Amino acid sequence: MKLKLESARKIKGITAEKMAEAIGVSKDTYVRLEKNPETFRIDQMIKICVELNMKMDDLDLFYRLKAPEMSMR
């Protein structure tokens, strides 16, 4: 089962402030990004995975993205 980023962070006992520091942004920016994980840059996601000691595959990072519509021509 994949975890949403906020849930994974809380389970690991890591504060939003610590995660923000780890990726080099303010706490407010981090919280905004955490609510919209598809907006993280890849280097930020790598740092987050290191902090969480998890693989990107373990996180439900793109739960807000929809698959593109495909036409059957």
C-alpha angles and dihedrals in degrees: 000000000000120000128220110243096248092051093049091049093050093046089054090049095240119145124225087242092057092046091048090052091049092057097036102248136111120270091248091053092048093051090050091049092046090057089051104032093172086074095063116107115238093248089055091050091051090053090048092052090050091051091048093041088229138120121246087243089064092060129074093224101156102041092130096054118099124211112253117259112255125203122215103224 
